[in-house]
Amino acid sequence: MSAITLAAPLAGWAMPLEDVPDPAFAQGLVGDGMAIDPTVNELRAPCDGVVLSVHRARHACTIRAASGAEVLLHLGVDTVGLNGEGFTAHVRDGQPVRTGDLLLSFDMDLVGSRAHSLVSMMVVVNDGFTVDGRTVNREVAAGAPVMTVEGGTAPAAAAPAAAAGPAAGPGAGGETAERTVRLRIAHGLHARPAAALVAAAKAHPGAVTILCRGQTANAKSVVALMGLGTVANDELTVRATGPGAPGVVESLAGLIESGLGDEIVEGPPPAAATAAPAAAPAVAEEIGPPFAPGEEVLLKGTIAVPGVAVGTALRRFRAAVTVREEGRGAAEEERRLRGALDRVVAGLSDAARRMPEHAAIFQAHQELLADPELLDGALADIGAGKSAEWAWSRAARGQAEVLSRLADPRMAERAADLRDLEQQVLAALSGREPSVGLAGVPEGSIVLADEILPSDLAGVPAGRLGGICMVHGGPTSHAVILAAALGVPTVVAVGRQAERIPDGASVIVDGNRGEIRVSPPAEAMEATRGAVASRAARREENRRTAHEPCRTADGTRIEVLANLGRVSDAPGAVTEGAEGCGLLRTEFLFLERQSAPSEDEQYRQYQQIADDLGGRPLVIRTLDVGGDKPLPYLPLPKEENPVLGLRGVRVGLREPELLRAQIRAILRVRPAGVCRIMVPMIASPAELRTVRAMVDEERARLGRAEPIEVGAMIEVPAAALVADRMSIVADFLSIGTNDLTQYVLAMDRGNPHVAAQLDALHPGVLRLIRQTVAGAEVLGRTVAVCGGAASDPMAAPLLIGLGVTELSATPAVIADLKAFIRTLRIADCRRIAEMALSLDSAEDVRRLVTETWPDL
């Protein structure tokens, strides 16, 4: 797994994303990240990368980092309505930038007086990346490291959609219907909403098409839908043929109107989109002879995966394949093609099993192979007498060409996936064994290629490749995502001069600068090797003891677990040294969908996390929604102050079947005893007693003899004050410092006027933590902290000194947190915690901790 650190794009007060006064950002619908209330008027690049887009209103900019993470930088709340007034863009789409480069500037007085808030967001908007290690609830300087993004881990794949059957003809079933609807998705039918529409369309046995601006696309084809090049406010005509067509049309139109799970936009239609200018005819590049032995050359490309590698060049350029055009009969060629497709699908399934963290990539390839437009095009040519090879190549290249012409680089680079599938199917048609790709290359090789494809990297073990240099390719391709996961420094789009690098040449790949150094001096090679080795040693030393149980310097056991927010987080948390999961936020299963997940779906996800944790404890929090986290399929009454209304357990008790289904799913996880149930927003023992009764009833219905621990989250001050009574009902207590702090200080996290003053190290919050521990000690209950304070190293000695014995933190900080705890002595922690309780403010507490542990 590759990680990058993002620098603060602005100076100001850093805050958690959930504190942003904008529901879309606060609920994580846009992406994961953090926010800053700025004290400067310049937005700067948080990392090296490429500017994907500058919004027309110049209030937002998206940068694609070298790891593939796409980082949206959004100045203020509701600033799009200013239509650019007060904002100045200093970069353009496609421009490379370095950390600290000026992106946008703005008139703070003008924007501050007319926008809802100046609080500005930095979020990762594309899938396959995990955000950790945020620096929040404190002042930050522009350029200071504030957030870590783990790259290349794709979310666990959902169950594959059923393959579409053959498209029905216009007269199938004798029923046809259509309806025109406006597309209100901000970025049109890009991959995610297109996939959602395809999944719904495939449930209909007849033909379903989408018409837009004179173009028609098969609604069961992701490629065809993306190829429409739709934009916000386009008019789409949904047309269906076959039994039940009117109902199908109404259902699909409703999904489109609701945004297909994507953010929707309001307002009048924008000006007509200008088509991207046609590319000028390609001029043959004069390549020239191979570089002479020892000839020092510097080649520039595009940053794809950061890092530096030193090694020997290994050429892997593809030779053009000539295929026979004429077939040997339609029936025979169709049989050969379908057989080859089956073999490739089996290979993709095997690759997904070998690389489960990237199963979504291989599932996407399977979906492409099931694309009816692709198969139907090939079968039509076979029916006209062409060979399976010729027909397949023509269909795959045609689809790739459609995608490569699109202006959106993320979609255009999906053309590489089609080229990959073209080669895999041709290999299967030839009877060759599936390629082992780069799995067998000499260790440490610097691979030179025209374009590395995902299948080339599917079986490559970590540490095998030194670096990658591509003539073509783009920084957001699936192959680059896999390379990032393997930690292989990669530079793409170097140009055909890379073909002149001879086999065996000494090469330095600098993925931080997008450079390839060919035959550098021996001293440069040695210096670079030394620097690479030194960095690796430091990383190894930092994590060397991360997997050992954590104890203070005088032997007190402190468990350090991880907070998880989705299935794919678990393997990485274990790698970072997590001793289990102290908080699984199950909202990931319930948000951004139109219906609640089934019991079976929940069970499968929980079981996968338990399996990935390898027997380590798994604390699953029941659904925590309401307030600032509404669900579209769970209508709750409008509230004057939802933060003090139907939240957490109160929603579960109002919707008992929803809660019971979740309890049953947790109870089914094996082995029995690995899971614990944690109930959020408990205010009284009576509430927890009701939930425990539900647990016992469902346990009896399932025939489970083994008990399960049920704990209470201490987030409401009343719960802390009656911790001794709560401990009679609860098996353990876990303090959620984010909400507890908000309620203790009477400061709404969503209110920008007061949110900056929220700090869990306020003496009032610390006193409630002490009272919670004292109450729990009566019956010997464990007290954990799973809120933001557990990830704050400055809080660790205070929490330990107050008697907390379990911390559940974000995975990225675990290794460092455990290393720091190992330097602490209980007597010192108790002494400093007691002093902190007598201070007047969080600022005074932090000053005390800094003075005691100056190296923190």
Protein Blocks (a to p, Z undefined) as FASTA:
>chain_A
ZZdddddfbgcddddfklpccfklmnomnogcdddddfbfbdcdfbdcddfbacfklpac
cdddfkopacdddehehklmnnopapacfbdehiacdehiafbdcdfklmmmmmmbfcdc
dddfbghiacehiaehiacdehiafbdcdehiacddddddddddddddfkgghiacdddd
ddfbfnlpafklmmmmmmmmmmpmbdcdddeehiacdfkbfklmmmnopaehiacdddde
dehklmmmmmmmmmmmnonopacdeddddddddddddddddddddebpaddehiacdddd
ddfbgcdddddddddbdcdddddfbdcbjklmmmmmmmmmmmmmmmmmmmmmmmmmlmmm
mmmmmmmmmpmklmmmmmmmmmnopafklmmmmmmmmmmmmmmmpmblklmmmmmmmmmm
mmmmmmmmnopacdekjmlgcehiacddfbdcfklmmmpcehkambdcdfbdpfkbfklm
mmmmnopacdehkbjmlmmpcghiacdddfknopacehiafklmmmmmmmmmmmmmmmmm
mmmmmmpccddfkopacddddddfbfklmmmmmmnopabjfbdcfklmmgopabdcdfkl
mmmmmmmmmmmnnopacddddddeehjlccfklccdddfblmlmcghjlmmmmmmmlmmm
mmmmmmmpccehjaccddehiabfklmmmmmmmmmmmmmmnopabdcddddddfbfklmm
mmmmmmmmpmbdcddfklmmmmmnopafklmklmmmgcfkbfklmmmmmmmmmmmmmnop
acddfbfklmmmklmmmmmmnopabdcddfklmmmmmmmmmmpcfklmmmmmmmmmmmmb
fklmmmmmmmmmmmZZ
